Amino acid sequence: MSRPTVVIHVGLPKTGTTYLQDRLWRNRDTALRVGGLLYPGVEMSDHFHAAVHLQPERYLDWVDPAHADAWGRMVAQMRAWPGTSLVSHELFSTATSDQVRSVLADLDFADVHVVATVRDLARQLPSVWQENVKNQHTSSLDEFIGSLRHDPVDEQEPFWEFQDFVRILRTWGDGLPAERVHLVTVPPSGSGPAASLWDRFTSVLGVDGADLDVPVPPSNAALTPAQVELLRRLNTHLQPDTVAWDRYEWAVKRHLIGDILFDSVDRHGRTLTADQSRWAAERSEAMIAAVADAGFDIVGDTGDLRVAPTTDTGATGEPTPEETLEVATAALARILATMPMPAHRRGARSRLGAVVRGGRRRAAALALRRRAR
């Protein structure tokens, strides 16, 4: 009798993981019925809770005792399913060797596969930096990349903890056959007929992605360079010692970013300078070589992960002060034009309008009487 299969998707963050998870969850009934794929949990956030409860010291702020049994319930569901099951969350990428062994021990009834989705550093560095700025960070892109180059273990910037796919796959793949450790590359933008990330990922799961056709609305859209610069400057006034996180999340992330800034159709992001791209190219080549030496299964093309060194044209997309000011002015105007009026002011406005309209009517009547004379 064949053993069940459990696939653990460990990230990486900013590699299309939200899209993959959302589409799989929306199609999970079809995936189970047609493809024999179980996406366990009562709700999709169970995978998040499983990841943080695995690492309680690291994610103490997110550990919720009400969800402490999420992993146990998911394991019970997977143990009862004879086919393939999927566990997916980016926070699994930071698990230690001991924590990984604990997970694998819980899944000793199955053949475990590990998969990481990976994107080239030329896109990943600006994307992660922008996501940081959306979460109260104040570093410029140059400062962010400079910290990674000169202090790769900087505790204030855990980029490599989430993005060093060589270390992550080695940690999760320790004790597993190399063919059960999968690296799925994210195709370059505008790559034409090349297989999509969705097709590549679902091929690892053994399902036909075309069958899972419930659409997913766009989410987590990128900001323009000028919008990011506006937000970065705002963050210097909105640090944790001056504004609580719940207020920042509501006022900045949900309203300013979600309702106001995402309206722009211009989505051309920042790019690396020539010097930064040369460094990223060297770092990428070393990581690609290490993965090849490990013999992991490559789904896609390692060429997707290469960074082409660029000549220094100076055109990195860094916004001018005037562009940032224009974005700030437009955002402020939109906020003022759409912010709700207090109920008592709405009444006052109506009374004032009536007074004005009444005055106009009286003036018009007086003018008519004068002309009649």
Summary of the structure (lengths in Angstrom):
residues: 373
radius of gyration: 26.3
end to end distance: 108.0
largest distance: 108.0
contacts: 1072
relative contact order: 0.12
helix: 58%
strand: 8%
